[in-house]
Amino acid sequence: MSRVVVVTGATSGIGRAAAREFAGRGDRLVLAARSPTSLAEVRRECRTAGADRVRTVPTDVTDADALDALADTAVREFGRIDVWVHTAAVMAYGRFEEIPAEVFDQVVRTDLLGAAGVVRVALRRFRAAGGGTLILTGSVLGHVTAPYMSGYVTSKWGLQGLVRSVQQEARDLPGVHVCLVTPGSVDTPVYQRAANYLGRAGRPPLPITTPQRVARAVARLADRPRREVSVGRVNLLMRGGFTLLPGVYDALVGPLMRRGGLTGQPVAPHDGVVFSPDPAGAAVRGGWLPELSDLLRRAGAPTGRAATAVAAGAAVAAGTALAVGTALAAGGAARRRRR
Ligand SMILES: NC(=O)c1ccc[n+]([C@@H]2O[C@H](COP(=O)([O-])OP(=O)(O)OC[C@H]3O[C@@H](n4cnc5c(N)ncnc54)[C@H](OP(=O)(O)O)[C@@H]3O)[C@@H](O)[C@H]2O)c1
């Protein structure tokens, strides 16, 4: 049966891919983001992909009244909300003290407080209706940390805590599900659209997955809700390193971030889409995968799954090398102290 699916953050990346995925299943869609121009484009794509009916509602998730109005529109138009997928987020690169306070605050306002606003509105509606599935988008950066992305990391750690709390509170509501999808690197425009006070543009570190793959995981959660689903081949490895070898992780993450998570392209300070949307930069894909596979192909290295395996292998090898190096250095220092 056709479901009523609300998507907040539907105009770009994972949200846009999820909107198309649900459209392909013939669901009725209520699509929201800030840009009316991009929403109109996504509406056309979803109709072409097979959506039964599509309603767009320009919405800023930092505005609690707008979120209420969005839910009202969905219920008025389609009678109920079955699934609410929340993907809206923005990013800012820079050392914490060099990011303007208002930019940091707006990242947290959007990524954490905006998500909290969605949780509040969705759960109130679901509790009253006796059912519904809320799917939030966290990140592997809600389990580990990385430098130069403090507002985003702070928000994703906060979201992780919020989601676990409301999952526990909703245990008395058997028809209500709160799910979290936690991707690693995904080929979306979020990196180009991020604010930047670092002087070098950001990019997704390897291995990179597609927004379509994350969208399929989201659709599977709508069919069979689960507490959390991780999408990314090295997410578990990163979490293991972060938890079990924090000293090694901290020594490794800075150099890896500078090599793998930033481009050499210089950028003047700018606030990206943190405060207002840029319809020209909105798309499902960010264009990172072809670029990287081209580079690998030109270098004669394997691509696709093989490249992922190489990247994961390199990460493990680098981690192991550093772990052994750290242990040896610590042993040497201890011996010197004993002498
Ligand atoms: N890409 C990755 O590598 C990656 C990895 C892990 C997790 N994630 C998570 O996946 C989710 C989607 O990210 P993405 O990579 O797909 O980003 P994206 O391509 O930049 O899309 C972000 C979406 O959020 C919307 N948005 C931003 N601020 C908003 C606001 N104040 N109110 C309403 N909508 C707003 C944007 O539309 P408008 O600009 O039109 O408002 C856009 O539709 C995020 O939660 C992100 O943290 C991404």
Ligand as a Chemical Component Dictionary entry (heavy atoms), coordinates in Angstrom:
data_LIG
# 
_chem_comp.id                   LIG 
_chem_comp.type                 NON-POLYMER 
_chem_comp.pdbx_formal_charge   0 
_chem_comp.three_letter_code    LIG 
# 
loop_
_chem_comp_atom.comp_id 
_chem_comp_atom.atom_id 
_chem_comp_atom.alt_atom_id 
_chem_comp_atom.type_symbol 
_chem_comp_atom.charge 
_chem_comp_atom.model_Cartn_x 
_chem_comp_atom.model_Cartn_y 
_chem_comp_atom.model_Cartn_z 
_chem_comp_atom.pdbx_ordinal 
LIG N1  N1  N 0  27.657 13.182 2.662  1  
LIG C1  C1  C 0  28.258 12.475 3.600  2  
LIG O1  O1  O 0  29.422 12.042 3.460  3  
LIG C2  C2  C 0  27.522 12.155 4.881  4  
LIG C3  C3  C 0  28.131 11.240 5.758  5  
LIG C4  C4  C 0  27.500 10.938 6.948  6  
LIG C5  C5  C 0  26.274 11.512 7.255  7  
LIG N2  N2  N 1  25.708 12.394 6.372  8  
LIG C6  C6  C 0  24.426 12.986 6.762  9  
LIG O2  O2  O 0  23.476 12.774 5.749  10 
LIG C7  C7  C 0  22.516 13.830 5.770  11 
LIG C8  C8  C 0  22.384 14.407 4.398  12 
LIG O3  O3  O 0  23.629 14.949 3.999  13 
LIG P1  P1  P 0  24.012 15.156 2.478  14 
LIG O4  O4  O 0  25.419 14.768 2.356  15 
LIG O5  O5  O -1 22.989 14.535 1.636  16 
LIG O6  O6  O 0  23.951 16.773 2.404  17 
LIG P2  P2  P 0  23.463 17.768 1.250  18 
LIG O7  O7  O 0  23.637 17.157 -0.081 19 
LIG O8  O8  O 0  24.147 19.062 1.518  20 
LIG O9  O9  O 0  21.904 17.932 1.563  21 
LIG C9  C9  C 0  21.479 18.577 2.750  22 
LIG C10 C10 C 0  19.989 18.845 2.667  23 
LIG O10 O10 O 0  19.614 19.552 3.861  24 
LIG C11 C11 C 0  18.811 20.683 3.482  25 
LIG N3  N3  N 0  18.961 21.720 4.504  26 
LIG C12 C12 C 0  20.078 22.324 4.947  27 
LIG N4  N4  N 0  19.784 23.221 5.889  28 
LIG C13 C13 C 0  18.436 23.187 6.055  29 
LIG C14 C14 C 0  17.521 23.880 6.882  30 
LIG N5  N5  N 0  17.923 24.813 7.779  31 
LIG N6  N6  N 0  16.206 23.587 6.788  32 
LIG C15 C15 C 0  15.763 22.644 5.901  33 
LIG N7  N7  N 0  16.583 21.959 5.099  34 
LIG C16 C16 C 0  17.904 22.228 5.169  35 
LIG C17 C17 C 0  19.362 21.087 2.116  36 
LIG O11 O11 O 0  18.410 21.809 1.336  37 
LIG P3  P3  P 0  18.327 23.418 1.260  38 
LIG O12 O12 O 0  19.725 23.930 1.134  39 
LIG O13 O13 O 0  17.469 23.655 0.057  40 
LIG O14 O14 O 0  17.678 23.835 2.520  41 
LIG C18 C18 C 0  19.573 19.708 1.496  42 
LIG O15 O15 O 0  18.358 19.242 0.977  43 
LIG C19 C19 C 0  23.027 14.836 6.815  44 
LIG O16 O16 O 0  22.379 14.613 8.044  45 
LIG C20 C20 C 0  24.488 14.499 6.929  46 
LIG O17 O17 O 0  25.002 14.856 8.180  47 
LIG C21 C21 C 0  26.304 12.727 5.197  48 
# 
loop_
_chem_comp_bond.comp_id 
_chem_comp_bond.atom_id_1 
_chem_comp_bond.atom_id_2 
_chem_comp_bond.value_order 
_chem_comp_bond.pdbx_ordinal 
LIG N1  C1  SING 1  
LIG C1  O1  DOUB 2  
LIG C1  C2  SING 3  
LIG C2  C3  SING 4  
LIG C2  C21 DOUB 5  
LIG C3  C4  DOUB 6  
LIG C4  C5  SING 7  
LIG C5  N2  DOUB 8  
LIG N2  C6  SING 9  
LIG N2  C21 SING 10 
LIG C6  O2  SING 11 
LIG C6  C20 SING 12 
LIG O2  C7  SING 13 
LIG C7  C8  SING 14 
LIG C7  C19 SING 15 
LIG C8  O3  SING 16 
LIG O3  P1  SING 17 
LIG P1  O4  DOUB 18 
LIG P1  O5  SING 19 
LIG P1  O6  SING 20 
LIG O6  P2  SING 21 
LIG P2  O7  DOUB 22 
LIG P2  O8  SING 23 
LIG P2  O9  SING 24 
LIG O9  C9  SING 25 
LIG C9  C10 SING 26 
LIG C10 O10 SING 27 
LIG C10 C18 SING 28 
LIG O10 C11 SING 29 
LIG C11 N3  SING 30 
LIG C11 C17 SING 31 
LIG N3  C12 SING 32 
LIG N3  C16 SING 33 
LIG C12 N4  DOUB 34 
LIG N4  C13 SING 35 
LIG C13 C14 SING 36 
LIG C13 C16 DOUB 37 
LIG C14 N5  SING 38 
LIG C14 N6  DOUB 39 
LIG N6  C15 SING 40 
LIG C15 N7  DOUB 41 
LIG N7  C16 SING 42 
LIG C17 O11 SING 43 
LIG C17 C18 SING 44 
LIG O11 P3  SING 45 
LIG P3  O12 DOUB 46 
LIG P3  O13 SING 47 
LIG P3  O14 SING 48 
LIG C18 O15 SING 49 
LIG C19 O16 SING 50 
LIG C19 C20 SING 51 
LIG C20 O17 SING 52 
# 
